[in-house]
Amino acid sequence: MIEATILQRKLDEVREHLRECLRRRVMARMLLVYGVIAVALVFAVPALGPDGRFLAPLVMLGMALTFFTLNFWVKRRRWSDIEVARMIERRHPDLNALLLTAIEHLEPGAELSEFFQKRLLAEAASKGAVQAWPATVTSRSMRGATAGFVVSALLCASAWVWLLALLPRSFSPEIAAVEKVGPIEKEPEPDPKIEITVSPGDTEIELGSRLIVEAKMQPVVPDSATLILTDLEGAELDRVPMRLTVDGDAFGGLLTRVKQDALYRVEAGEAVSKTHKITTFVYPALVRADVKITPPAYSGLPAKEIKNTMKATVLEGGEIEFTVTVNKPVKDAELFGQDKTVLPLKAKAGEPTVLTAVMKPEKSQKWRLHLVDEQERANKNPPWFTVTVQTNQLAKIEVVFPKRDIQVSAIQELPVEAKVSDDIGVTRSGVSFSIAGDHKEVLFQHATTAPAKKQDVKTLLTLENENAAPRQLVSYFFWAEDQGPQGEVRRAMSDMFFADVRHFEDIFREREAPPSMPGEPGQQSQSDKLLDLQKQVVNATWRVIRDTNAGKSMDAAAPDVDVVHESQGITLDKTKEAMEEAEDAEVKLALTEAWKSMKDALDPLQQAAEEKKRTALNQALGFEQSALEWLHRASSREHLIMRQNQPRQPGQGQRPNENQLSSLELKQEEQRYEEEKMAAEEQSAEQQENLQVLNRLKELARRQEALAEKMKELENQIAQAKTEEEREELENQLKRLQQEQEQLLSDLDDLKERMEKPENASNMAEAREQLDQVREQVMDSAEKLREQQLADAANSATRAQRELEQMQEDFKQKTARRFTEEMRQLRQQAREVAEQQKQISESLENQKTPDPGQSTSTLEKMLDGSQVARKIEEQSGKVGELLENMRRISEQAEGNNPLLHRRLYESVRDAQTSGLEENLEEARLQSRYGQRAGAQDAERKAAAAVEKLQQGVDKAAESVLGSETDALRMARSELDKLIKEAESEAGQAGRTDPSDQTDQTAQRGQSGEEDQPQGQRGQGSQPSQTAQ
């Protein structure tokens, strides 16, 4: 079989390596033995005289015979396949006796089928092809045998050379005569002249680097040598003792640091080498880079210069002028971009070390600085310059109030408020209202805003002056204008909001809701559902129009238009169903008109999607708004508001009458909590970024403080340094300190670049200005270090540290506001959980225990533990959500508010160790299967844990919000103060004009009667209130 042949060849290769290894070991021992014999002959031959002259040839003949004999024996030496396989297995344990098994079954008489034998041999052969068996089996032995052979051969050769050199001298007649007569005295010979050859001779090295000098001595090697370094005038700079090298015929010396051009020579006794010259040079390197940024002309922004930086951020269309200072004149200099664009730098007239270049970047990328001097030497480790190109962003609009759709009366003033900002500046801003097809645009009065600064804008829309009628729909949106890249005026628009004008006499009743199953959503009328759907369609169309006006192509917006078209079709079908079910003639008419407007909107939407036309979108929006107004008219004039005892279930939509509830200013904790939660979620991204910047500021402040302390310590050490070695070491420390300060400056530029991002520009505008001041101090400290003015450098570093700490405090306050809102929500959530737990406890207490004789159906009706179990299951979800929120806030507060972090962490840990969630689960199971006693026992444990958890949350909230008692006491104090001021003003008004006071009292009485609800006139309090 071919597998057996391949395997046998692999084993033969291993045998050959083993044989070669054995040959080298045997020969090494033979050479060692004959070397020792040669050394013995060196001492024995002179003593034997002429009779010993034949010993050396005899020994050499014996060595030759021994060589051939041992070589023949090695060739005859064989290793069996089993022995070779065992050696391979020891080196390759992963074979798992595969090779041994294959060898055994190759022998005659092995019982194994041909298939398995062939497979076994194939696997062994494949292993041999992959693994280098000859090398791995004999590698270590071969290296040792080779080394021994080489060493033995060298020793043997040296001994025989010594012996052969001694033989002629020992057997010459002259030496014999001298030995008989005695030694002849000779005159002393003069010392030979020593010639010194110095390497590297005349040489060029980098300034500040080290130089190794080697001096070879001929014909004899002296006992010592000295390397002498002088300046070009011959004044001695240094004297370095040289050491004998391993070869024994040369001396070596080290100049640790060459600071200038110099001469050097080697002296050995009276011998002196030639004088050679050391020429120093420096590689071209960047010393400093300044950047001048010129924004595009249309922006009207001034140019700004940033010193000592390698990062630049420019608005698209702007220019960047680089001013690069290098350490020496250069032949070529360029900035090489990542896209392989080359920007050459030219030297200023009269300033060959100052290079300039101007670019108008089109995209963000990095550029590498390459420098080449006259000797074609390039700069080592070329530095990177980072250029960030920011696009001209649309103006940003942040709606402050109201952030949702509301209901208003026809005589009400509608307040609207927002914040606008832009990276260049908002030139104009306003709000556009639409009532019954009439459009009104209100322009906010303000000058062009500062770049990235937020401008508060607000106005009041008096609906009575606009002749608003009930069931009309007021739509409005904010807008802000800025200048585009081509100098054009661009308008950014906010989302569209709606205000429903209700009837002045609409009645809102507040009463308890009828019992409902847990998790059952609030009921909506068919008109309200259609109203919500159509609002979503109008808002979606409006967003598409807004995005296309902002620069989004119609091709990209086409899929969104298709979705709007599909949604409008669904709303159209549902409106038709409601129209067929409507019994009231007025409602049916309104639904019919709404259906017609929806149908009219479908064709423009389809045209916009197919033909990619914006005008069709505006036409569709008009039809959609008309349908929305007709749906408002279809709404019922009387709305019943029900206050649910149980909180809103997760995922449940907002009930339609909650806006009416807020109009009546009914104080429901559930709604207020939800609004605060939505506001917090909107600010989460900004707060997260503030936390990241805060952590970075902490790190920079700590580093600057440590560097300032090092500067002060180094100044004292330099003043106390006595030896040149100490001064040199302190100088090295000063350079490292300067590098650390410059690295801190670079990190500040990184932080500034982060603050200049579009998503952070408006929120961190003031902080960015503060950071510029910090940067000036850090840069001044680095420059003072370069000039070795340590006292001034430490002062600048200390000022930078204090300003960083002040910025840190400012960001702490920003992040604290986030914790304030979140802890207020968390405290409210904990109280809701505690209140729900009390209700569960009462439900278990009120649960009746059945008599043994009652039927199963009666038992099911009386126990009905499933309802309590559902409440406990709902409570478990709320507890889990509460604990998760506590963990999240605790992790976020770890570095910024350690006290809050520790209290929340301890509360979560106590809740886990007390088995809160486990006890709730046990109570649920016991209640579900009617085990009232077991459920109560588990519930009591859970209630105790919930109470402790609430106390922990309240204690943690106090570290952020303060004590509620103190807050109420302060509020009462402020209220008393205001009351006194009001009474004082009223008293002064009464003393000045009593008649006016009487008239005012009468007017207030009349207005009070008009404002009093009808239900409260005459017969006292009624359960209804009339909305004014």
NUROBA-578485 format. One record per residue (C-alpha): x, y, z. Coordinates in steps of 0.5 Angstrom, whole numbers, plus 500, padded with zeros to 3 digits. Example, Ala and Ser with C-alpha at 12.3 -4.5 7.8 and 13.67 -1.06 7.14 Angstrom:
# NUROBA-578485
525491516/527498514/
//
This chain:
# NUROBA-578485
500500500/502507498/501509505/505504508/511507504/510514506/510512513/516508512/520514509/518518514/521513519/527513515/528520515/528520523/533514523/538519519/537524524/538520529/544517526/547524524/546526532/550520534/555521529/556528532/556526539/561520538/566525534/566530539/568525545/573522540/576529539/576531546/580525548/585526542/585534544/587532551/592527549/595533545/596537551/599532555/604531549/606538549/609537556/611530555/615531548/621536551/622531557/623525552/628529548/629526541/626519543/619523543/619525536/615519533/609520539/605525535/605521528/603515532/597519536/595522529/595515526/591512532/586518531/585517524/583509525/579511531/575516526/574510521/572505526/567510530/564512523/563505521/560503527/555509527/553507520/551500522/547502528/540501527/533503531/527499530/520502528/518501535/523505538/523511533/515511534/516511541/521517540/516521536/510519541/514522546/515529542/508529540/503527545/497529541/498523537/495519542/499512540/496513533/503512530/505506535/499502533/500503526/507500526/505494530/499493525/505493519/508487522/506480520/501477523/497483525/490482525/486488522/482489516/485492510/480498510/482499518/489498516/489503510/485508514/490508520/496508516/493514512/492518518/499516521/502519514/498525514/500527521/507525519/506530513/504536517/508535523/516535522/518529526/525529524/526536527/522535533/525528535/532530534/532538535/534538542/539533541/542535535/543542537/547539543/551534539/553540534/555545540/559539543/562537536/564544535/567546541/571539541/574540534/576547536/580545543/583539539/585543533/588548538/592543542/595540536/597547533/600548539/604541539/606542532/609549533/613546539/616540535/621543531/623548536/624542541/628538536/633543533/640542535/641549537/636549542/640542544/646546545/643552549/640547553/647544554/651550555/646554558/642560557/645566553/644573556/641577550/640585551/633588552/629590546/626596546/618596547/615596540/611602537/603601538/599603532/592605534/586604529/580608531/573606529/568610526/573615525/570622522/563621523/556625523/551623529/544626531/545631537/544629544/545621541/551617544/557614540/561608541/568608539/573602538/580602538/584597535/592596538/598593534/602590534/601589542/595591546/597595552/594595559/589601558/587606554/583613554/578616550/579624550/573629548/575636546/571642543/573644536/578649539/582643543/579645550/578638553/570636555/571629557/575623559/573616558/576610560/576605555/575597556/578591553/573588548/572580548/576579542/582582547/585586541/581592542/578597547/571600547/569607550/562610550/560617550/553617553/551624550/554628545/552636545/556639540/561638534/567636537/574632536/576626539/582621540/585615544/591615548/594608550/601610554/605614550/601612544/596617541/591616535/589621530/584626532/577625529/572630528/564629530/559633526/552633530/546634526/538634528/533631524/527636522/522637527/516640528/516646534/510649534/503649529/499655529/492655526/488661523/481659521/477664517/469662516/466663510/464670508/456669508/457667515/459674517/463671523/470674525/477670523/480667529/487664531/489658535/496658537/500651539/495646536/494641531/487641531/482645527/475646526/472650520/465651517/464648510/467654505/472657510/479657510/485654514/492657514/497653518/503657520/508651522/515653526/520648525/527647528/531648522/531650515/528645510/528643503/521640502/515640507/508638505/501636509/499629506/492627507/489621508/486621501/493622498/492630497/498633498/499641501/506644500/508648505/512654503/517658508/516665509/520671506/526672511/524666516/526660513/524656519/516658519/512655514/505657511/500653507/492655506/487650505/480650503/478643506/472640503/471634508/474632515/480628515/487627518/494630515/501628516/507633516/513631512/519635513/526633509/532637510/538639505/541632507/535628505/534627512/526626514/523628520/522622525/515620527/511625522/505628527/498628525/494634524/486633524/482638520/474637522/469640517/462642520/456643515/452649516/447646520/439648520/437652526/435648531/428649535/427647542/419647544/418649551/411650552/406647550/410640548/403637546/396638543/391642548/384644548/383652549/376656549/375661544/376667549/383664551/390667550/394661547/401662550/407659546/414659548/421656544/428656544/432657537/439657536/444656530/451655529/452661525/446665528/438665527/437672523/429671524/424667528/417666529/411662529/405661524/398660526/393657522/385658524/380655519/384656513/387663515/394664516/397668521/405669522/408672528/415675528/419674534/423681536/430679536/437681533/441676530/443671535/450669537/453663534/450656538/447661543/440659545/435665544/428665548/422666544/415667546/408670544/401670546/395668541/389672543/384667540/378672541/381677537/382672531/375670531/376663533/369659534/368652537/370646534/375649530/382647530/388651531/395649528/401652529/409651528/415655530/420657525/427660525/431662519/439662518/444663512/445657508/452655504/451659498/448665502/441663501/436664507/434657510/428656514/427650519/421648522/418645528/413639529/406641528/402642534/394643535/389646539/382644539/377650540/372647545/365650546/365655552/359651555/362644555/361641561/367637564/365632570/369629575/367622578/370616580/370611575/366604575/370598577/375595571/379589570/387591571/390593565/384594561/385601557/381607558/375607553/375612547/370614542/370612535/371620533/377620538/380614535/379617528/382624530/388621533/389617527/388623522/393627527/398622526/397623518/398630518/404630523/407625518/406629512/408635515/415632517/416630510/415637508/419639513/425635511/425636504/425643505/431642509/435639503/432632503/431629496/424627494/427620492/429619499/423621502/419617497/418611502/416615507/410618503/408611501/407610508/403616509/399614503/397607506/396610513/391615510/387610506/387606513/384612516/379613510/376606511/375607518/372613517/367610512/365605517/364610523/360614518/355608516/354607524/353614526/346616528/346623529/345627523/350633525/356628526/354624520/355630516/362632519/364625518/362625511/366631509/372628513/372622508/371627502/377631504/381624506/379621499/382628496/388627499/390620497/391623489/396628491/400623496/400618490/403623485/408626490/411619491/411617484/413624481/417626486/414633487/414637493/408641491/403635491/405634498/403641500/396640497/395633500/397637507/391642506/386636505/389632511/388639515/381640512/379632514/382633521/377640522/371636520/373630525/373635531/366637529/364630529/366630536/361630542/360636545/360633552/366629555/366625561/372625565/373619569/379619574/382612575/384609582/389605578/395608575/396607567/398600565/405600561/404601553/397604554/396610550/394617553/386618554/383623549/380627555/387628559/388635555/381637558/383635565/389639564/385645562/381644568/387644572/385637576/391635580/392628578/399625580/399620574/399625569/404630572/409624573/408622566/410629563/416629568/418623565/417625558/421631559/427627562/427622557/428628552/434631556/437624557/442624551/444632553/445629560/449623558/454628554/454633560/456627564/462625559/465632559/464632567/468626568/473629563/474635566/475631573/481628570/484634566/484638573/487632577/493631572/494639571/494639579/499634579/503637574/503644578/506640584/512637580/514643577/514646584/518640586/523640580/524648581/527646588/531640586/534644580/536650585/539644590/543640585/550640585/553635580/553635573/550628573/544631577/543637573/543633567/538628570/533634572/534637565/531630562/525630568/524638565/523635558/518630560/514635564/514639558/512633554/506632559/504639559/503639551/500632552/495636556/494641551/492636546/487633550/484640552/483640544/480634544/475636549/474642545/473638539/467634542/464641545/464643538/460637535/453640532/449636538/453639543/454646540/448650543/448646550/456647551/457654548/459658555/463652557/467652550/469659552/471658559/475652556/479657551/481661557/483654560/487653554/491659554/493658561/495651559/499653553/502659557/505654562/508649556/511655553/514657560/517650561/520650554/524657557/525653563/521659567/519654572/516659577/511662572/510655569/507653576/503659577/500658570/498651571/495652578/490658574/489653569/487647575/482652578/479654572/478647570/475645577/470651576/468648570/467642573/463645578/458648573/457641570/456638576/450643577/448641570/448634572/445635578/439638575/438631571/439627578/433632581/428630576/430623576/430623584/423626584/420621579/424615583/421618589/414618586/415611583/417609590/411612594/406609588/409602590/408603597/401605596/399599591/402594597/397597602/392596597/394589596/394588604/387590605/385586599/388580603/385582609/378583606/378576603/373571606/375564608/370559606/366554610/368547609/361545606/361550601/361548594/366549589/363554585/362558591/369557593/371560587/367566587/369567595/376566594/377569587/384569589/386570581/384578582/389579588/394575584/394579578/395585583/401582586/404580579/403588577/406590583/412585582/413589575/413595578/418593584/422590578/422597574/423601581/430597583/432597575/431605575/435605582/441601580/441606573/441612577/446609582/451607577/451614574/452618580/458614582/463619580/459625581/454624587/457619592/452620597/446619592/450613589/451610596/444610599/441608593/446602592/445600599/437600598/437596592/442591596/437591602/431589598/435584594/437581601/430581604/427577598/422582596/421580589/421572592/416574597/412577592/412571587/410567593/404571595/402571588/402563588/399562594/393567593/392564586/391557589/387560595/392559600/390566604/394565610/401563606/399569602/398574608/405571611/409572604/405579603/407582610/414580609/414584602/410590605/416591610/421590605/417595601/417600606/424600608/425601600/421607600/425610606/431608603/429612596/426618601/433618604/437618598/432623595/434628601/441628598/439631592/432635593/433636600/428635606/420636604/419639611/424644610/422646603/414646606/417651611/421655606/415655602/410658608/415663610/415666602/408665602/407669609/412674606/408675600/401676604/404681608/407685602/400684598/396687605/401693605/400695598/392694599/393698605/396704601/392703595/386704600/389710603/390714597/383713593/377710597/373711591/377707586/378701591/370701592/370701584/375695584/371691589/365692585/368690579/371684582/364682585/361682578/367678575/367673581/359672579/361671572/367666573/363662578/361656575/353655574/353649578/355653584/350658584/344658588/343651590/351650593/356645590/354640584/359635582/360639575/364644573/363649567/370650563/371657562/
//
